[in-house]
Amino acid sequence: MHRHLIAALLLLLPAVPAQAQQAQNAGPTLSAVRSRDVLVCGTSTGAAGFSLPDSRGNYQGIDSDLCRAFAAAILNDIAKIRWVPLTSTARLPALQSGQVDVLARTTTWTQGRDSANGLNFTAINFFDGQGFMLRKSLGVAKATDLQGASICVVSGSTNELNLADWARLNQVNYLPVVFEQNDEARRSYLAGRCDAYSTDASQLAGLRASFPNPEEHVILPEIISKEPHSPVVRHGDDQWFDIIRWTFFALLTAEEFGITKANVDSHLNSPNPEIRRLLGDSGDHGPLMGLDRRWAYNAIKAVGNYGEIFERNLGRGSPIGLPRGLNDLWTRGGLMYAPPIR
């Protein structure tokens, strides 16, 4: 009876608040990153709006800015990144083998990849879906009219598998023209080696914007798959998983509160307790992951909030001109939703 009474009393005790918990030592991945003083980020070989080197060799795009946010949160320096461009086929083995610390490269979260490859998908940073682009001169109005067409697609991607599934289901006979890299597929499509190009709709918009005569190409309205993109880490290091996931959530939270790259300093010492926890004015939420209290502040100061990242790389003011759509905040009809930092 005495033991049962003690157990019952323990259930009534309040949970230990986060700020009273012990700060964490650096785990294996965080220790390795700090030891070399560089974050090794797996990126694409070129995807406009997501990760594409500019004329000076600096990677630009939503995925590239996420890597900068990670570097800022961990090392407080966005210059301390080593970019490793990876094809669709090479990207997962590179992460598995430890060649990169994190993969931020238009990688779709699937059950097979999540459970069979020793990998963890951290948080959806972009909701996408696969579509088709072709020349207007073909006069094709819907995807099922692509009977007998040759279609460019990249190997080692969900796009290659989705296309085969869709064609089988809809009884569309097509000729796959398969390439190792996006740029090879783009050049071949422009050269007329295939009638259509199938990949994520956002990437098709980026490709069309880069063409000499974009008005000559049309993206069909059909979306044939779900393509939730997520930064990816290896199994076995929960601290590193938390760092990558919560840095992204911090960028979303900043947008919810209207905190931007330009005004983040004015929010320091805010009377709002949620903002104080986000920016490190209260609580030990950074130390709980082995980071500085200002981890989220450093990330926001470096790249801005999620909305800023989206708009400059993919949004209406960018050459690609995508609407936010599903990638808007949940308060504005989108699907982007961050758990509380508490």
C-alpha positions as CSV (number, residue, x, y, z in Angstrom):
1,M,0.0,0.0,0.0
2,H,2.9,2.3,0.9
3,R,4.4,1.9,-2.5
4,H,1.1,2.5,-4.3
5,L,0.6,5.7,-2.3
6,I,4.1,7.0,-3.3
7,A,3.4,6.2,-6.9
8,A,0.1,8.0,-6.8
9,L,1.7,11.1,-5.3
10,L,4.5,11.1,-7.9
11,L,1.8,11.3,-10.6
12,L,0.6,14.5,-9.1
13,L,4.1,16.2,-9.3
14,P,4.4,18.8,-12.0
15,A,6.6,18.0,-15.0
16,V,10.1,19.5,-14.9
17,P,10.1,22.5,-17.2
18,A,12.5,22.6,-20.1
19,Q,14.6,25.4,-18.7
20,A,15.3,23.4,-15.6
21,Q,16.6,20.4,-17.5
22,Q,20.3,19.8,-18.1
23,A,22.0,21.2,-21.1
24,Q,23.2,18.6,-23.6
25,N,26.7,17.8,-24.5
26,A,27.6,17.6,-28.2
27,G,26.7,14.4,-29.9
28,P,28.7,12.7,-32.6
29,T,27.5,14.8,-35.6
30,L,27.5,18.1,-33.7
31,S,31.0,17.3,-32.4
32,A,32.3,16.5,-35.9
33,V,30.9,19.7,-37.3
34,R,32.4,21.8,-34.6
35,S,35.7,20.1,-34.8
36,R,36.1,20.8,-38.5
37,D,34.3,24.2,-38.1
38,V,32.3,23.5,-41.3
39,L,28.9,22.2,-42.0
40,V,28.9,19.8,-45.0
41,C,25.6,20.2,-46.8
42,G,24.5,17.9,-49.6
43,T,22.9,19.9,-52.4
44,S,21.6,19.3,-55.9
45,T,23.6,19.6,-59.1
46,G,21.2,22.4,-60.1
47,A,17.5,23.1,-59.3
48,A,16.4,26.7,-59.9
49,G,14.7,28.1,-56.8
50,F,16.0,25.4,-54.6
51,S,19.8,25.0,-55.0
52,L,21.6,26.5,-58.0
53,P,25.1,28.2,-58.1
54,D,25.0,31.7,-59.3
55,S,27.7,33.4,-61.6
56,R,30.1,33.5,-58.6
57,G,29.5,29.9,-57.6
58,N,27.3,30.8,-54.6
59,Y,24.4,28.4,-54.1
60,Q,21.0,30.1,-54.2
61,G,17.6,28.7,-53.4
62,I,15.3,27.6,-50.6
63,D,17.4,24.5,-49.8
64,S,20.6,26.5,-49.9
65,D,19.1,29.1,-47.5
66,L,18.1,26.3,-45.1
67,C,21.7,25.1,-45.1
68,R,22.8,28.6,-44.2
69,A,20.2,28.7,-41.4
70,F,21.6,25.4,-40.0
71,A,25.2,26.8,-40.2
72,A,24.1,30.0,-38.5
73,A,22.3,28.1,-35.7
74,I,25.3,25.7,-35.1
75,L,28.4,27.8,-36.0
76,N,27.0,31.3,-36.1
77,D,28.5,31.8,-39.6
78,I,26.8,31.1,-42.9
79,A,30.2,31.1,-44.7
80,K,31.2,27.9,-42.9
81,I,29.5,25.5,-45.3
82,R,31.0,23.0,-47.7
83,W,28.6,22.4,-50.6
84,V,28.6,18.9,-52.0
85,P,26.5,18.7,-55.2
86,L,24.9,15.3,-55.5
87,T,22.8,13.6,-58.2
88,S,19.5,11.9,-57.4
89,T,21.2,8.5,-57.4
90,A,24.2,9.5,-55.3
91,R,22.4,11.7,-52.7
92,L,21.2,9.0,-50.2
93,P,24.4,6.9,-50.2
94,A,26.4,10.1,-49.6
95,L,24.4,10.8,-46.5
96,Q,24.4,7.2,-45.3
97,S,28.2,7.0,-45.7
98,G,28.9,10.2,-43.8
99,Q,30.1,12.2,-46.8
100,V,27.6,15.0,-45.8
101,D,26.2,16.1,-42.5
102,V,22.7,16.9,-43.8
103,L,20.9,16.5,-47.1
104,A,18.9,19.6,-48.2
105,R,18.2,18.7,-51.8
106,T,14.5,18.5,-53.1
107,T,14.3,15.0,-51.5
108,T,10.8,13.5,-51.2
109,W,9.9,11.9,-47.9
110,T,8.7,8.3,-48.6
111,Q,8.1,5.4,-46.4
112,G,10.8,3.3,-48.1
113,R,13.4,5.9,-47.8
114,D,12.5,6.6,-44.2
115,S,12.5,3.1,-43.0
116,A,14.9,1.1,-45.2
117,N,17.8,3.4,-45.7
118,G,19.0,4.3,-42.2
119,L,17.7,7.9,-42.6
120,N,15.4,10.3,-40.8
121,F,13.3,13.0,-42.6
122,T,13.2,16.0,-40.3
123,A,10.3,18.3,-41.3
124,I,8.5,19.1,-44.6
125,N,10.0,22.3,-45.9
126,F,8.1,22.3,-49.2
127,F,4.9,20.6,-50.4
128,D,5.2,19.7,-54.1
129,G,3.8,17.4,-56.7
130,Q,5.0,15.9,-60.0
131,G,3.8,17.4,-63.3
132,F,4.5,17.7,-67.0
133,M,6.0,20.4,-69.2
134,L,5.9,20.4,-73.0
135,R,6.0,22.8,-76.0
136,K,2.7,24.6,-76.7
137,S,3.1,23.7,-80.4
138,L,2.3,20.1,-79.6
139,G,-1.3,21.1,-78.8
140,V,-1.5,18.7,-75.8
141,A,-4.2,19.8,-73.3
142,K,-4.0,17.0,-70.7
143,A,-1.4,14.5,-69.6
144,T,-3.3,11.5,-70.8
145,D,-2.9,12.9,-74.4
146,L,0.8,12.1,-74.1
147,Q,0.1,8.7,-75.7
148,G,3.3,7.5,-77.4
149,A,5.3,10.5,-76.3
150,S,8.9,10.5,-75.2
151,I,9.3,11.9,-71.7
152,C,12.5,13.2,-70.1
153,V,13.0,12.1,-66.5
154,V,15.8,11.9,-64.0
155,S,17.0,8.5,-62.7
156,G,17.1,7.6,-59.0
157,S,14.2,9.9,-58.3
158,T,10.6,9.4,-57.2
159,N,9.7,11.1,-60.5
160,E,10.9,8.1,-62.5
161,L,8.8,5.7,-60.4
162,N,5.7,7.9,-60.3
163,L,5.7,8.4,-64.0
164,A,5.8,4.6,-64.6
165,D,2.9,4.1,-62.0
166,W,0.8,6.8,-63.5
167,A,1.3,5.6,-67.1
168,R,0.4,2.0,-66.1
169,L,-2.7,3.2,-64.3
170,N,-3.9,5.4,-67.1
171,Q,-2.8,3.0,-69.9
172,V,-0.5,5.6,-71.4
173,N,2.3,4.2,-73.5
174,Y,5.4,6.4,-73.4
175,L,9.1,6.3,-74.1
176,P,11.2,7.2,-71.0
177,V,14.3,9.2,-71.8
178,V,16.3,8.8,-68.6
179,F,19.2,11.1,-67.4
180,E,21.5,11.1,-64.4
181,Q,21.3,14.9,-63.8
182,N,18.6,17.6,-64.0
183,D,20.8,19.7,-66.3
184,E,21.2,16.8,-68.8
185,A,17.5,16.3,-68.9
186,R,16.9,20.1,-69.4
187,R,19.4,20.3,-72.3
188,S,17.9,17.3,-73.9
189,Y,14.4,18.6,-73.6
190,L,15.4,21.9,-75.1
191,A,17.2,20.1,-77.9
192,G,14.0,18.2,-78.8
193,R,15.2,14.8,-77.7
194,C,11.9,14.3,-75.8
195,D,8.4,15.6,-76.2
196,A,7.8,16.4,-72.5
197,Y,9.7,16.7,-69.3
198,S,8.3,15.3,-66.0
199,T,9.5,16.3,-62.6
200,D,8.2,18.3,-59.5
201,A,5.9,21.1,-60.7
202,S,8.0,23.8,-58.8
203,Q,11.1,22.7,-60.6
204,L,9.3,22.8,-64.0
205,A,8.4,26.4,-63.2
206,G,12.0,27.2,-62.4
207,L,13.2,25.5,-65.6
208,R,10.7,27.3,-67.8
209,A,11.7,30.6,-66.3
210,S,15.3,29.9,-67.3
211,F,14.5,29.0,-71.0
212,P,15.3,31.5,-73.8
213,N,11.6,31.6,-74.8
214,P,9.5,30.5,-71.8
215,E,6.2,31.4,-73.4
216,E,6.7,28.6,-75.9
217,H,6.4,26.0,-73.1
218,V,3.4,25.0,-71.0
219,I,3.1,23.2,-67.7
220,L,0.0,20.9,-67.7
221,P,-2.5,21.3,-64.8
222,E,-2.4,17.7,-63.7
223,I,-0.4,16.7,-60.6
224,I,0.3,13.0,-60.5
225,S,1.9,12.6,-57.1
226,K,2.6,14.0,-53.6
227,E,6.2,15.2,-53.2
228,P,6.8,16.4,-49.7
229,H,10.4,17.7,-49.5
230,S,12.4,17.4,-46.3
231,P,16.0,17.9,-45.1
232,V,17.4,14.4,-44.2
233,V,19.8,13.2,-41.6
234,R,21.2,9.8,-40.6
235,H,19.6,7.5,-38.1
236,G,21.3,7.2,-34.7
237,D,21.9,10.8,-33.7
238,D,18.7,12.2,-32.2
239,Q,20.4,15.4,-31.1
240,W,21.4,16.2,-34.7
241,F,17.9,15.3,-35.9
242,D,16.4,17.8,-33.3
243,I,18.8,20.6,-34.4
244,I,17.9,20.3,-38.1
245,R,14.2,19.9,-37.4
246,W,13.8,22.7,-34.8
247,T,15.9,25.2,-36.8
248,F,13.4,24.9,-39.6
249,F,10.5,25.2,-37.2
250,A,12.1,28.3,-35.7
251,L,12.0,29.9,-39.2
252,L,8.3,29.1,-39.5
253,T,7.6,30.4,-36.0
254,A,9.4,33.7,-36.8
255,E,7.1,34.2,-39.8
256,E,4.1,33.6,-37.6
257,F,5.2,36.4,-35.3
258,G,6.3,38.8,-38.1
259,I,10.0,38.5,-37.1
260,T,12.2,39.1,-40.1
261,K,15.9,39.4,-40.9
262,A,15.6,43.2,-40.7
263,N,13.6,43.5,-37.5
264,V,14.7,40.6,-35.4
265,D,16.8,42.8,-33.1
266,S,13.8,44.9,-32.2
267,H,12.1,41.8,-30.9
268,L,14.9,41.0,-28.4
269,N,13.5,41.3,-24.8
270,S,10.0,41.2,-26.2
271,P,7.2,41.0,-23.5
272,N,5.8,38.0,-25.5
273,P,6.9,34.9,-23.7
274,E,6.8,32.8,-26.9
275,I,9.1,35.3,-28.7
276,R,11.4,35.4,-25.7
277,R,11.8,31.6,-25.9
278,L,12.4,31.6,-29.6
279,L,15.1,34.3,-29.5
280,G,16.8,32.9,-26.4
281,D,15.8,35.7,-23.9
282,S,14.3,33.0,-21.7
283,G,14.6,29.2,-21.3
284,D,17.4,26.9,-22.3
285,H,16.0,25.6,-25.6
286,G,19.3,26.0,-27.4
287,P,21.4,24.3,-24.7
288,L,18.9,21.4,-24.6
289,M,20.2,20.6,-28.2
290,G,23.8,21.4,-27.4
291,L,23.5,24.9,-29.0
292,D,23.8,28.5,-27.9
293,R,20.7,30.2,-26.5
294,R,20.7,32.4,-29.5
295,W,20.6,29.6,-32.0
296,A,17.2,30.6,-33.5
297,Y,18.1,34.3,-33.4
298,N,21.3,33.6,-35.3
299,A,19.4,31.6,-38.0
300,I,16.7,34.3,-38.5
301,K,19.3,37.1,-38.5
302,A,21.3,35.2,-41.2
303,V,18.5,34.2,-43.7
304,G,15.2,35.7,-42.5
305,N,12.0,33.7,-41.8
306,Y,10.5,31.0,-43.9
307,G,8.3,33.4,-45.8
308,E,11.3,35.6,-46.7
309,I,13.2,32.6,-47.9
310,F,10.3,31.4,-50.1
311,E,9.6,34.8,-51.6
312,R,13.1,35.6,-52.7
313,N,13.7,32.2,-54.2
314,L,10.4,31.0,-55.5
315,G,7.7,33.6,-54.8
316,R,5.9,36.3,-56.9
317,G,8.9,38.6,-56.8
318,S,11.3,36.0,-58.1
319,P,11.9,34.9,-61.7
320,I,9.9,31.7,-60.9
321,G,6.8,33.5,-59.5
322,L,5.2,30.6,-57.6
323,P,2.2,31.4,-55.3
324,R,2.6,30.2,-51.7
325,G,-0.3,27.7,-52.0
326,L,0.1,24.8,-49.6
327,N,3.4,26.2,-48.5
328,D,1.7,29.2,-46.8
329,L,1.3,29.3,-43.0
330,W,-1.6,27.4,-41.5
331,T,-3.2,30.7,-40.5
332,R,-3.5,31.7,-44.1
333,G,-4.8,28.4,-45.5
334,G,-1.5,26.6,-46.1
335,L,-0.1,23.5,-44.5
336,M,3.0,25.1,-42.8
337,Y,2.7,24.6,-39.0
338,A,5.4,24.6,-36.4
339,P,5.0,23.0,-33.0
340,P,5.6,25.4,-30.1
341,I,9.0,26.1,-28.7
342,R,8.2,25.6,-25.0
